[in-house]
Amino acid sequence: MINAGDGAGSHPTQTLLDLFTMRSCKGSIDGLNIALVGDLKYGRTVHSLSDALTVFGAKLTLVAPEQLQMPDDIVKHLKDKGCHVRQTDNLEEVISDTDVLYVTRIQKERFPDPTEYRKVAGMYRIDNSMLREAQKDMIVMHPLPRIDEIAPEVDTTEHAKYFEQAFNGIPVRMALLMAILGGEGI
């Protein structure tokens, strides 16, 4: 059985393609400063990814409003595994020392109260003016679909890797299926 996502819990196959994309773009994942931004409470991609990143000694900065921060049990698990974890709601203060900016959409469908969604919708938006503070080789990733958290103007910058990330889902998942089915050539 392959877990390709389970509601708001986890999304292991997305994690595999995210790790592949990071390694392809950065050469190594070891010790990277990675900022996870957006809906960290309900975002299954960041739940799985943060756990996997502990294997590589990545330093995690969790950027979200208080009501959408990573669940306490996950943060405790990350720290128990030796991960350096920092939590903030201020993206501007962390962008200059970030190697990988992993942006997620704030998921309207996960909010039981629409009023609570409206309070945080559009809180983080990556645009070219924000990227002026970023390292030249910082990459921006997003599991897609995006709503308005990344301005379309970012698509043509060297930072934008989310389309490459989405494409990587095909060969990574093909390799996973081949491995499970006992295929040759892996």
RACORLIN-V294549 format. One record per residue. N is the residue number from 1. SS is DSSP state (~ for helix, > for strand, _ for the rest). OMEGA is omega in whole degrees, 0 to 359 (none if undefined). Layout:
N/SS/OMEGA, N/SS/OMEGA
This chain:
1/_/178, 2/_/176, 3/_/179, 4/_/178, 5/_/182, 6/_/180, 7/_/181, 8/_/185, 9/_/185, 10/_/181, 11/_/186, 12/~/181, 13/~/174, 14/~/179, 15/~/179, 16/~/181, 17/~/176, 18/~/178, 19/~/178, 20/~/180, 21/~/179, 22/~/181, 23/~/179, 24/~/184, 25/~/187, 26/~/180, 27/_/180, 28/_/176, 29/_/185, 30/_/173, 31/_/181, 32/_/170, 33/>/185, 34/>/177, 35/>/175, 36/>/191, 37/>/172, 38/_/184, 39/_/182, 40/_/179, 41/_/184, 42/_/186, 43/_/183, 44/~/180, 45/~/181, 46/~/176, 47/~/180, 48/~/183, 49/~/182, 50/~/179, 51/~/180, 52/~/183, 53/~/178, 54/~/180, 55/~/185, 56/~/180, 57/_/179, 58/_/174, 59/>/185, 60/>/170, 61/>/183, 62/>/186, 63/>/180, 64/_/171, 65/_/185, 66/~/183, 67/~/179, 68/~/179, 69/_/178, 70/_/178, 71/_/183, 72/~/181, 73/~/178, 74/~/179, 75/~/179, 76/~/179, 77/~/180, 78/~/180, 79/~/178, 80/~/178, 81/_/176, 82/_/182, 83/_/172, 84/>/183, 85/>/176, 86/>/179, 87/>/180, 88/>/172, 89/_/186, 90/_/180, 91/_/183, 92/_/183, 93/_/183, 94/_/189, 95/~/185, 96/~/180, 97/~/180, 98/_/176, 99/_/181, 100/>/176, 101/>/183, 102/>/187, 103/>/175, 104/_/177, 105/_/173, 106/_/193, 107/_/182, 108/~/184, 109/~/180, 110/~/182, 111/_/177, 112/_/181, 113/_/181, 114/~/178, 115/~/179, 116/~/177, 117/~/183, 118/~/179, 119/~/185, 120/~/181, 121/_/178, 122/_/183, 123/_/180, 124/_/178, 125/_/179, 126/>/176, 127/_/184, 128/~/179, 129/~/177, 130/~/182, 131/~/176, 132/_/180, 133/_/185, 134/_/171, 135/_/183, 136/_/183, 137/_/176, 138/_/177, 139/>/177, 140/>/179, 141/>/179, 142/>/181, 143/_/179, 144/_/3, 145/_/175, 146/_/176, 147/_/178, 148/_/183, 149/_/173, 150/>/180, 151/_/178, 152/~/179, 153/~/180, 154/~/185, 155/~/184, 156/~/179, 157/_/176, 158/_/181, 159/_/188, 160/>/178, 161/_/185, 162/~/177, 163/~/174, 164/~/178, 165/~/180, 166/~/178, 167/~/182, 168/~/177, 169/~/182, 170/~/182, 171/~/180, 172/~/180, 173/~/174, 174/~/179, 175/~/178, 176/~/178, 177/~/178, 178/~/181, 179/~/182, 180/~/182, 181/~/177, 182/_/181, 183/_/178, 184/_/173, 185/_/180, 186/_/none
